[in-house]
Amino acid sequence: MQEIDKISGLPKDLFDISNITKEQQKIRIDVIKRKFSKIITLVRGVTDEKEIKDLGKEMKQKFACGGTIDGKIIELQGNHKEKVREFLVKKGYKKELIEG
């Protein structure tokens, strides 16, 4: 027997709630300069912890750069502002809600 969602009343197999949350998240992309003139791209606003780790890992591989996840912030070495924006749009985030 299929499991029924309490909020929508529909079977859980019919919809994926992760896409709904992606479309409502406001994401901020900043480029800052740290010690010794090192440039870092910061991505803030992704709320799901597992999603943050997956996005960080995939962005580091795709952009061929180093980086880390610090709390709820993805830090990438270098200026990848436009690449990150395009990447997030392809992943299902709304372009209008991505600032920076």
BAFI-3210 file (N, C-alpha, C; in Angstrom, 3 decimals, decimal comma, padded with zeros to 6 digits):
// residues 100
n [1|2|3|4|5|6|7|8|9|10|11|12|13|14|15|16|17|18|19|20|21|22|23|24|25|26|27|28|29|30|31|32|33|34|35|36|37|38|39|40|41|42|43|44|45|46|47|48|49|50|51|52|53|54|55|56|57|58|59|60|61|62|63|64|65|66|67|68|69|70|71|72|73|74|75|76|77|78|79|80|81|82|83|84|85|86|87|88|89|90|91|92|93|94|95|96|97|98|99|100]
n.u [000,836|000,488|002,156|000,578|000,712|000,443|-000,078|-000,766|-002,428|-001,963|-000,455|002,897|004,684|004,039|004,940|007,772|009,068|011,420|011,952|010,038|010,866|013,306|012,564|011,670|013,678|015,844|018,869|022,140|024,974|028,254|031,367|034,403|037,424|040,125|042,796|046,068|045,282|043,520|040,802|037,445|034,448|031,292|028,449|025,285|022,249|021,065|019,079|018,824|020,816|022,029|021,772|023,423|025,983|026,110|025,823|028,093|030,205|029,768|030,024|032,715|033,998|033,030|033,866|036,544|038,048|039,188|037,624|035,207|032,696|031,208|029,416|026,389|027,259|028,702|031,967|034,034|037,137|038,371|036,917|033,808|031,279|029,349|029,330|028,394|025,814|024,595|024,861|023,230|020,722|020,355|020,119|017,609|016,890|015,310|015,985|015,352|015,404|018,010|020,537|023,141]
n.v [-001,186|002,225|005,035|007,813|011,328|013,624|016,355|017,074|015,002|013,271|010,382|009,667|008,903|010,270|012,911|015,109|016,670|018,084|019,559|021,560|022,998|023,932|025,816|027,893|028,934|031,537|032,475|033,603|034,857|035,664|037,342|037,521|038,999|037,570|037,063|037,728|038,392|036,439|035,182|034,366|032,564|032,758|030,886|031,208|030,327|027,895|025,530|022,808|020,405|018,079|018,612|020,843|019,740|017,977|019,754|021,394|019,554|018,732|021,173|021,837|019,805|020,242|022,892|022,668|023,385|024,196|024,026|024,419|023,442|025,470|025,406|026,545|027,555|027,540|027,526|028,454|028,314|031,001|033,106|032,376|033,251|033,656|031,113|029,565|030,599|029,798|027,027|026,515|027,243|025,278|023,144|023,474|025,667|028,852|031,484|034,147|034,300|034,123|035,965|038,385]
n.w [000,000|-000,781|000,649|002,116|001,843|004,499|004,303|001,602|000,823|-001,207|-002,810|-001,778|-003,723|-006,019|-006,104|-005,721|-003,102|-002,798|-005,112|-004,941|-002,695|-003,619|-005,521|-003,977|-002,429|-001,428|-002,685|-002,153|-003,761|-003,285|-003,875|-002,360|-001,029|000,560|002,964|001,696|-000,893|-001,864|-003,657|-003,035|-003,601|-002,229|-001,359|-000,202|001,529|000,856|002,344|003,101|004,648|003,585|000,882|000,657|001,061|-001,129|-003,331|-002,930|-003,261|-005,914|-007,299|-006,800|-008,217|-010,822|-011,428|-011,106|-008,751|-005,420|-002,185|000,512|002,930|005,173|007,830|006,843|004,492|001,319|000,261|-002,342|-004,006|-005,790|-008,403|-009,198|-009,801|-011,958|-013,110|-010,977|-010,694|-013,156|-012,856|-010,587|-011,584|-013,524|-011,811|-010,776|-009,231|-008,868|-011,112|-010,598|-007,834|-007,125|-005,870|-006,378]
ca.u [000,000|001,269|002,122|-000,127|001,238|-000,571|-000,382|-001,443|-003,389|-001,574|000,602|004,230|005,399|003,652|005,609|009,062|009,008|012,695|011,851|009,234|011,687|014,340|011,993|011,310|014,846|016,617|020,286|023,014|026,326|029,165|032,792|035,153|038,879|040,650|044,227|047,007|044,550|042,830|039,405|036,579|033,035|030,452|027,073|024,467|020,802|020,578|018,689|018,980|022,217|022,517|021,851|024,606|027,165|026,100|026,104|029,491|031,070|029,588|030,576|034,180|034,422|032,687|034,652|037,957|038,602|039,079|036,566|034,750|031,379|031,367|028,052|025,445|027,877|029,640|033,086|034,798|038,324|038,325|035,703|032,950|029,942|028,451|029,236|027,541|024,436|024,132|024,796|022,057|019,522|020,225|019,731|016,200|016,643|014,789|016,969|014,927|015,684|019,462|021,083|024,589]
ca.v [000,000|003,449|005,957|009,051|012,539|014,215|017,732|017,167|013,924|012,498|009,393|010,272|008,540|011,141|014,205|015,245|017,944|018,803|020,539|022,681|023,816|024,582|026,956|028,947|029,354|032,695|032,148|034,769|034,526|036,780|037,136|038,352|038,867|037,229|037,333|037,494|038,619|035,227|035,446|033,248|032,683|032,252|030,581|031,122|030,266|026,525|025,171|021,383|020,097|017,088|019,312|021,707|018,895|017,472|020,867|021,792|018,546|018,758|022,425|021,751|018,944|020,853|024,095|022,305|024,288|023,746|024,683|023,763|023,798|026,020|025,586|026,545|028,365|026,845|028,393|027,963|029,119|031,667|033,830|031,490|033,803|033,374|029,658|029,063|030,980|028,899|025,691|026,433|027,286|023,944|022,225|023,662|026,860|029,952|032,518|035,391|034,268|034,057|037,317|038,497]
ca.w [000,000|-000,897|001,775|001,782|002,472|005,368|003,904|000,307|000,645|-002,389|-002,541|-001,757|-004,939|-007,124|-006,152|-005,055|-002,376|-002,893|-006,195|-004,466|-001,804|-004,425|-006,224|-003,034|-001,659|-001,866|-002,607|-002,330|-004,215|-003,055|-004,134|-001,417|-001,053|001,874|003,150|000,595|-002,148|-002,310|-003,972|-002,660|-003,923|-001,149|-001,740|001,013|001,346|000,700|003,704|003,387|004,933|002,618|-000,402|000,706|000,852|-002,504|-004,242|-002,751|-003,869|-007,365|-007,827|-006,762|-009,317|-012,111|-011,659|-010,908|-007,741|-004,044|-001,446|001,725|003,431|006,513|008,319|005,730|003,437|000,432|-000,110|-003,484|-004,272|-007,088|-008,760|-009,993|-009,594|-013,086|-013,264|-009,899|-011,026|-014,218|-012,283|-009,714|-012,420|-014,114|-010,735|-010,445|-008,437|-009,691|-011,456|-009,978|-006,404|-006,909|-005,795|-006,392]
c.u [000,879|001,080|001,512|000,492|000,127|-000,988|-001,211|-002,523|-003,105|-000,551|001,982|005,039|005,137|004,431|006,901|009,109|010,307|012,668|011,057|010,081|012,788|013,803|011,674|012,504|015,518|018,086|021,095|024,411|027,183|030,584|033,534|036,641|039,347|042,127|045,021|046,318|043,915|041,352|038,591|035,151|032,240|029,035|026,291|023,007|020,239|020,297|018,929|020,456|022,806|022,700|023,082|025,861|027,249|026,437|027,565|030,440|030,987|030,171|032,100|034,693|034,197|033,567|036,144|038,636|038,492|037,943|036,186|033,314|031,559|029,977|027,076|025,946|028,831|030,702|033,866|035,979|038,237|036,999|034,871|031,498|028,976|028,263|028,304|026,080|023,858|023,939|023,529|020,752|019,289|019,768|018,289|015,896|016,193|015,834|016,635|015,283|017,171|020,010|022,596|025,184]
c.v [001,247|004,340|007,286|010,211|013,218|015,608|017,776|016,112|013,056|011,436|010,038|009,960|009,528|012,437|014,172|016,619|018,729|019,839|021,757|023,581|024,532|025,854|028,120|029,496|030,564|032,398|033,400|034,274|035,774|036,365|038,092|038,094|038,608|037,578|036,986|037,564|037,355|035,538|034,184|033,569|032,026|032,048|030,352|030,965|028,890|025,995|023,704|021,018|019,093|017,732|020,204|020,890|018,399|018,568|021,297|020,837|018,605|020,023|022,380|020,900|019,624|022,057|023,874|023,263|023,627|024,468|023,890|024,163|024,214|026,333|025,454|027,398|027,488|027,853|027,731|028,885|029,682|032,367|032,978|031,956|033,422|031,873|029,066|029,377|030,041|027,479|025,527|026,473|025,924|022,908|022,435|024,847|027,985|031,046|033,836|035,460|034,129|035,479|037,278|038,534]
c.w [000,000|000,326|001,324|002,553|003,261|004,906|002,625|000,112|-000,562|-002,004|-002,664|-003,010|-006,082|-007,211|-005,356|-004,405|-002,472|-004,009|-005,771|-003,581|-002,574|-005,071|-005,297|-002,267|-002,280|-001,626|-002,909|-002,697|-004,048|-003,425|-003,207|-001,564|000,372|001,950|001,902|-000,778|-002,722|-002,509|-003,694|-003,081|-002,812|-001,668|-000,452|000,641|001,106|002,101|004,053|003,522|003,937|001,241|-000,469|000,411|-000,585|-003,515|-004,154|-003,442|-005,403|-007,988|-007,842|-007,913|-010,669|-012,443|-011,452|-009,930|-006,370|-003,365|-000,217|002,012|004,876|007,057|007,172|004,568|002,630|000,024|-001,237|-003,720|-005,683|-007,313|-009,716|-009,959|-010,718|-013,287|-012,221|-010,202|-012,079|-013,697|-011,440|-010,503|-013,065|-013,083|-010,268|-009,556|-009,361|-009,879|-010,764|-008,493|-006,088|-006,984|-005,900|-007,744]
res [m|q|e|i|d|k|i|s|g|l|p|k|d|l|f|d|i|s|n|i|t|k|e|q|q|k|i|r|i|d|v|i|k|r|k|f|s|k|i|i|t|l|v|r|g|v|t|d|e|k|e|i|k|d|l|g|k|e|m|k|q|k|f|a|c|g|g|t|i|d|g|k|i|i|e|l|q|g|n|h|k|e|k|v|r|e|f|l|v|k|k|g|y|k|k|e|l|i|e|g]
***
